[in-house]
Every structure is written in structure tokens, then in C-alpha cells.
Amino acid sequence: MPARVLSFGMVAEQYERYRPGYPAELVDLVLTYGNRPIRTALEIGAGTGKATRLFAGAGVAVTATEPDGTMLAELRKHAPAGVETVRAAFEALRLGATYDLVYAAAALHWTTPEGRWSRVAALLEPGGVFASFGGPTQLANPAVADAVRAARAPFLTSDEIPSPDGTPPGQAMQWPGTELQRCEWFVDVQQTVIKRRLTVSARDYVGHLSTISAYLTLPTPQREQVLSQIEQILPQRVELSADIIVHLARRRPDQ
């Protein structure tokens, strides 16, 4: 996993260009769940700051943390005034300060499982909110998806990241909700799906694939070959299913 965690820096500009951002509905969902003012937030693995901008735009004072220096530099190009940025892995963050909200945008699966939840709890105010959100961006047309899988097969069996705790894809509660439900520090665990469809050009879809860790960790000649083959079999425009799975939990006020 470590190689995949730190693979994004070499495509930071492409990541900013091709990865979809987040809708306003997401920040509304998180702030409403809070049921009290959320003034401060800590972001885990902020990447180029797509979620950072969303929460900062809603008036939240965000401290955005990111271990990769190149990704952080890209974030700083786009971050609104007032966003504090810190180069650090989640596991290396100094404890002491606490926040109304701790959140991770498509980044929590990169954190170390041991001590993850006790550290999140230590960073939250009692009664504070934890949020994790993300989800795969998949081809909506089954025939096109099958063709892409066939083109990819000689290089990669899959380009997705399996559930960190082995939760099957069809189970009602997905990770990290499964872990949060068992965690002594959190209550009121909720899962919500924000449905989303996007239509992009074949070139932009391949650009998106070029920012996915499974492709990034291939040797350069293989990566270029598989992406070229995928682009050749795609129609000019493709429809994507890009649902956002949101998990919310509250730190126990008595812990």
C-alpha cells in the first residue's frame, strides 16, 4: 500500500484536472447532521483540495493535511484564503488541538488501521462530527465497461481498492460505517448515498484513469499502453456513475 499512497504526487495537476469535485449537497448533509455550529475542521489526506474548497466555501475554518508535497503544492494554488495547510500523514499529526469536524474525502482507506479511531476521536471535540465520503467512478454502460475490463485484463485484474475490512460490495452498511458501528468512541453512525451521473469525453475519462493508483504503480510503458488501448475502444463520450457514499458519526460526548 505505501507505494500507492504516495503515487499521486507525480500526477498532481492531472488529479486536479480530471478528478470530479464534490456537490454542495455534500457539505449541506454534513453540516445539517452536525446539529450545532461547525466552525473548525481537520481534513485527512486533502489531495489537491477539492473537498477543502467546498467546506471552506461554507464558512468552515479548514486545516487541510496532506503527506505528499506535490499534491499539497497543487492544493495551495487553489485553496481559499484562510485555509491552513499542513504537510503530514494522519498518523504523524500532533495531538492536542481539537475540531468540530474531522473528515476524509476518498482518503481514509490510506490511513493505518491500528489506532485510527482513537486518533480521530482525540482530534474531535466531544459531540464533534466525523465524515468520510467517496466512491468509485464507474462506466455506466455495461457493454463499454466490459470492453474496458478486457483491454485492462493483461495489465490489471482490477483498478478498484477492496474494502479495508472485507465488507462485501452488496452489504447494506459499507466500510467505514461497519467499523464505526463497532467503535466505542462513536455513536449515531449513518450512511447516505448521493446519486451522481457525469458525462465526459473519452480522453477525459482516460485522464481520470491516469490518476488512479492501480495504473500509477504500473511500469511506465505498461501504463501508457493500457491507457492507450482503453482510449481506442471508448466511444467519443462516456457516461459515468459517480455516486458519493457518505458516512457520518458523532464522537460520544461522554468519552
C-alpha positions in Angstrom: 0.0 0.0 0.0 2.7 2.6 0.8 3.7 2.9 -2.9 0.1 3.5 -3.9 -0.4 6.1 -1.1 2.4 8.3 -2.4 1.9 7.6 -6.1 -0.4 10.6 -6.7 2.2 13.4 -6.5 3.6 12.6 -9.9 0.2 13.4 -11.4 -1.0 16.2 -9.1 -2.0 18.6 -12.0 -3.9 15.8 -13.8 -5.6 14.8 -10.5 -6.8 18.4 -10.1 -8.0 18.5 -13.7 -9.7 15.1 -14.1 -11.0 14.1 -10.7 -14.5 15.3 -10.2 -15.2 17.7 -7.3 -18.0 17.4 -4.8 -21.5 18.9 -4.9 -22.9 21.5 -2.5 -25.4 18.8 -1.3 -22.5 17.0 0.4 -21.5 19.9 2.7 -25.2 20.6 3.4 -25.6 17.0 4.5 -22.6 17.1 6.8 -23.4 20.4 8.4 -27.0 19.5 8.9 -26.0 16.2 10.6 -23.8 18.2 13.0 -27.0 19.8 14.5 -24.8 22.5 16.0 -22.4 25.1 14.6 -19.4 23.5 12.8 -16.7 26.2 12.8 -13.5 24.3 12.5 -12.5 21.2 10.6 -9.5 19.0 10.1 -9.1 17.3 6.7 -7.3 14.0 6.4 -5.4 13.5 3.1 -6.7 16.6 1.4 -5.1 15.9 -2.0 -5.5 18.9 -4.3 -8.2 20.3 -2.1 -11.5 19.5 -3.9 -13.3 18.9 -0.6 -11.2 21.6 1.1 -12.7 24.3 -1.1 -16.3 23.0 -0.5 -16.1 23.2 3.3 -14.1 26.4 3.3 -16.7 28.0 1.0 -19.3 27.1 3.6 -17.5 29.2 6.2 -15.7 26.4 8.0 -12.1 27.1 9.0 -10.3 24.1 7.5 -6.9 22.7 8.4 -6.0 20.6 5.4 -3.4 17.9 5.9 -1.6 16.0 3.1 1.5 13.9 3.2 2.6 14.4 -0.4 4.4 17.7 -1.0 3.5 17.9 -4.7 -0.2 17.3 -4.0 -0.1 19.9 -1.2 1.5 22.5 -3.5 -1.3 22.0 -6.0 -3.8 22.4 -3.2 -2.2 25.7 -2.2 -2.7 27.0 -5.7 -6.5 26.7 -5.4 -7.2 27.0 -1.6 -9.3 29.9 -0.5 -7.8 32.4 1.9 -7.8 31.3 5.5 -7.3 27.6 4.8 -4.4 26.3 6.9 -2.3 23.6 5.1 0.0 21.1 6.8 2.3 18.5 5.2 1.8 15.4 7.3 0.4 12.0 7.3 -2.6 11.4 9.5 -0.6 9.1 11.7 2.0 11.9 12.3 -0.4 14.6 13.2 0.4 16.1 16.6 -2.5 15.7 19.0 -3.7 18.5 21.2 -5.9 20.7 19.1 -9.5 19.6 18.6 -12.1 20.3 15.9 -15.8 20.4 15.4 -15.4 18.2 12.3 -12.8 15.7 11.1 -13.3 14.5 7.6 -11.7 12.5 4.8 -12.5 12.7 1.1 -11.6 9.5 -0.7 -8.6 9.2 1.6 -9.5 7.3 4.8 -8.6 3.9 3.3 -5.0 5.1 3.0 -4.6 5.5 6.8 -3.2 2.9 9.1 -5.9 0.8 10.7 -4.1 0.4 14.1 -5.2 3.4 16.3 -7.2 5.0 13.5 -10.4 5.6 15.5 -8.8 6.6 18.8 -6.8 9.2 16.9 -9.8 10.5 15.1 -11.7 10.7 18.5 -8.7 12.6 20.1 -8.9 15.2 17.3 -12.6 15.8 17.8 -14.5 17.9 20.3 -16.9 15.8 22.4 -20.0 15.5 20.3 -18.0 16.5 17.2 -18.6 15.0 13.8 -16.6 12.6 11.7 -17.3 12.3 8.0 -15.8 10.1 5.3 -17.0 10.2 1.7 -16.1 9.0 -1.7 -16.8 6.2 -4.1 -15.6 4.7 -7.4 -16.3 6.5 -10.7 -17.5 3.7 -13.0 -18.7 3.4 -16.6 -22.5 3.4 -16.6 -22.8 1.4 -19.9 -22.2 -2.3 -19.1 -21.0 -3.1 -22.6 -18.4 -0.3 -22.5 -17.4 -1.4 -19.0 -16.9 -5.0 -20.2 -14.7 -3.8 -23.2 -12.6 -1.7 -20.8 -12.1 -4.7 -18.4 -11.0 -6.8 -21.4 -8.5 -4.2 -22.5 -7.2 -3.8 -19.0 -7.0 -7.5 -18.1 -3.5 -8.2 -19.4 -2.2 -5.5 -17.1 -4.6 -5.3 -14.1 -7.2 -7.6 -12.8 -8.9 -4.7 -11.2 -8.4 -1.0 -10.7 -10.5 -0.6 -7.6 -9.5 -0.7 -4.0 -11.1 -3.5 -2.0 -13.0 -2.8 1.3 -10.3 -2.4 4.0 -12.3 -4.7 6.4 -13.5 -7.1 3.7 -17.1 -5.9 3.7 -18.8 -7.3 0.5 -19.9 -4.7 -2.0 -23.6 -5.7 -1.7 -23.8 -5.3 2.1 -26.2 -2.6 3.3 -23.6 -0.9 5.5 -20.3 -0.3 3.9 -16.9 0.4 5.3 -16.0 2.6 7.3 -19.5 2.5 8.7 -19.0 -1.1 9.6 -16.0 -0.2 11.8 -17.7 2.9 13.2 -20.7 0.8 14.4 -18.3 -1.3 16.5 -16.3 1.6 17.8 -16.6 2.6 21.4 -15.9 6.3 20.6 -18.7 6.9 18.2 -22.5 6.9 18.0 -25.3 7.8 15.5 -23.5 6.1 12.6 -25.2 7.0 9.3 -24.7 6.1 5.7 -26.1 8.2 2.8 -25.6 7.8 -0.9 -25.6 10.9 -3.1 -26.5 9.8 -6.6 -24.5 11.3 -9.4 -24.1 10.8 -13.1 -21.4 12.5 -15.2 -20.8 12.6 -19.0 -17.2 13.2 -20.1 -15.1 12.8 -23.2 -13.2 9.6 -23.8 -9.9 11.5 -23.4 -11.0 13.0 -20.0 -12.1 9.6 -18.8 -8.7 8.2 -19.6 -7.2 11.2 -17.9 -9.2 10.2 -14.8 -7.9 6.7 -15.0 -4.3 8.0 -15.2 -4.8 9.4 -11.7 -5.8 6.1 -10.2 -3.2 4.3 -8.0 -3.5 0.9 -9.7 -2.4 2.5 -13.0 0.1 4.8 -11.4 2.1 1.9 -9.9 2.4 0.1 -13.2 5.7 0.5 -15.0 5.5 3.5 -17.3 5.5 1.5 -20.6 2.7 -0.7 -19.4 0.7 2.2 -18.0 0.9 4.1 -21.3 0.0 1.0 -23.3 -3.1 0.1 -21.3 -4.4 3.7 -21.2 -3.9 4.0 -25.0 -5.7 0.7 -25.6 -8.6 1.8 -23.4 -9.0 5.1 -25.2 -9.1 3.4 -28.5 -12.1 1.3 -27.6 -14.2 4.0 -26.0 -16.9 6.0 -27.7 -16.3 9.7 -28.0 -18.3 10.4 -24.8 -19.0 8.2 -21.9 -21.5 8.3 -19.1 -20.1 7.7 -15.6 -21.8 6.5 -12.4 -20.1 8.6 -9.7 -22.2 8.1 -6.6 -20.8 9.5 -3.3 -21.1 7.3 -0.3 -21.1 9.4 2.9 -20.5 8.0 6.3 -21.2 10.2 9.4 -20.7 9.5 13.1 -20.6 11.6 16.3 -17.9 11.4 18.9 -19.5 10.3 22.2 -19.9 13.4 24.4 -19.1 11.3 27.5 -15.8 9.9 26.2 
